[in-house]
Amino acid sequence: MSDTFAQTVFWLTFSSLVLSMVGFAALLQNERQRSKLSARLSRAIGTGPSRNSQTAASARGSLLHARMRLRRVIAQMGERLSVVLGGEAHSTAAHLASAGYRSRDALLIYAFLKTVLPLAAVIAGVAWVLATTPIGLEMMVPGATVIAAALALSKGVDMVVDATRSKRLARIRRGFPDMLELLVISSEAGLGPQPALHRVAKELAATSSELAQEILQMVSEMRMTNDRRGAYQKLGIRVPLPEISVFTQTLDQSDTYGTPFSRAMRTLINEQRANRLMAVEEKAARLPVIMTIPLIFCIMPAVFVVLIGPAALSVFDNIIAGG
């Protein structure tokens, strides 16, 4: 009975794996046919390259072409699986945008990695366990290992995104004071808000490229839509930092109440300097507490050896001499 059950489960698992591979192959074939049809239509209307040049280009960049095709297939599968995210799709897209993944396929690839990879790990793991382990209590440890691996794959995607997001926000935070200094200089030189922001973003491209890209995108949105408040809100969503929130609120108040731009930037930079000084003072106040553990475990033993060592050696010498 147990052998029959094991064989049934094995074949069901193997069939699921085969169906998944067949579906992936069907998506690849569909994407290939769509690419061929698109290239044929481009050649027919005279906007695409000729067949010979296209063949040479595909031969030179076959690896890049295969990677782009794989990306499209993953995006298609992620689009079918993005319904798993439900109402969290908007917040997930904002989270990915703050991490630097702002392409239109970022959410789809994220959904693919969150669903397909753990499922494939479970299917392959169950097949491996059934093929290598007999039915019984011996299956508990391999089964737990398979489940843990699937959960680790699902959680690993979030960990990678969170780590990338934290590093990117930290780089933006380091470049924010320089941006304020340059804005003060530009505004006091006579530039308005948009020209000053555009000029400062160009100057920051070499030292803080992420912050420069965000400021340039905000300026572009302001010019195209003429909705400054909306551009400020989008910047706050893409870069969820307290400094950026205060910066956008200052710009909004300057536009609403007619406060001079240079005066607003001067007030903001004074506040930011005070906040940075307060943060440094807080770190300095925590320094004695942080130094307690190294003092106890690293310095005090050496001090005890220096102070008590000679007395202990003299006691040992007296004991040996008296003996």
TADAVEN-V729500 format. One record per helix or strand of 3 or more residues. SS is the DSSP state (H for helix, E for strand). FROM is the first residue (numbers start at 1). TO is the last residue. Records with the same first field share a line. If there is no record, write none. Layout:
SS->FROM-TO, FROM-TO
This chain:
H->2-45, 51-60, 62-98, 106-132, 139-188, 193-204, 209-225, 228-238, 242-257, 261-322
